[in-house]
Amino acid sequence: MKTTIEIPDELFRHTKATAALAGETLKEYVTTAIRERLERSGAAPRDDRGWRSVFGLATREQVREVDQVVAEDLERVDPQEWR
């Protein structure tokens, strides 16, 4: 989902730079930050769908690692071969 939020310019620049240094997109960085905040508050929904339901509860890092492997493999798929 796309949305627009207003944040102070300095906070935006700092967040974008920090995400880049971590090798993440701004979207990935902000999404992670929001999820972590929700988890700390106890308001985050559990995501036990898809592959997570097969492997049980995984740490955030494990989820990131598996998602990264899947994303990299999907980037190598040639759409023409699937037709």
N, C-alpha and C positions, 0 to 999 in steps of 0.2 A: 504494500500500500504506500502511496506517496502522500506526503503531507508537508505543510510549510510551518516552520516554527521560527520565532525571532529570538536570537540569543545575542549577547553583546559581541561586538566585533573581535575584541581581544580573546574572549573565550573560544570563539569559532577558530581563529588562527591557531591558538594553542592546541585545540583539539585536533585540528587537521594535521598539524605538524607532528603531534604525538602519534597519531594513527599511522602516518607515513613512516616514522621511525620504527614503528612496530611491524611494518610490512602489511598493514591492513588498510582497506579503504575506509573512508569516513563513515560509510553506511555500516560496515562491519564493526567498527569501533564504537559508534554510538549505539548500535543494537546491543552489543555486549554490555555496554555500560548500563543501559536501561534494564536489561534482563537481570544483571547483578544487583541493581538497586531494588528491583521488585522481589528478588529472592530474599534479600536481607530483610525486607519488610514483611515477608511471608505472603505476599500477594501474587507471586508468579504462578501461573498455571504449569502443571507438569506436562512434558511433551513425551509421552510414551508411545507415540505412533511410529509407524515405519520401522526402520531397522532398530531403533531404540527399544522397541517392545520385545525384540528377539534377544537382545543382549542384556536386558535389564537396565538398571540405573547406571549411567556412565558419567564420569566426571566431565566438566565442560571442556577440558583439554582433550579428552578422548573423543568427545563428539566432534570437536574441531578437526582433529586428526583424521577421523573417518570421513567427515564431510569434505575435507581437502583432497583426500585420495580419490573419492568419488568424482569430485569436480574436475580434477586433473585427468582422470580417465575419460570422462565425458567430453572434454575438450579435444581429445584425440580421435573421437568418432567422426568418420566421414559420412555426412548425411547422404551422399550419393550411394554409398554401399548399403544403406538401409532400405533403399527403394526396390 
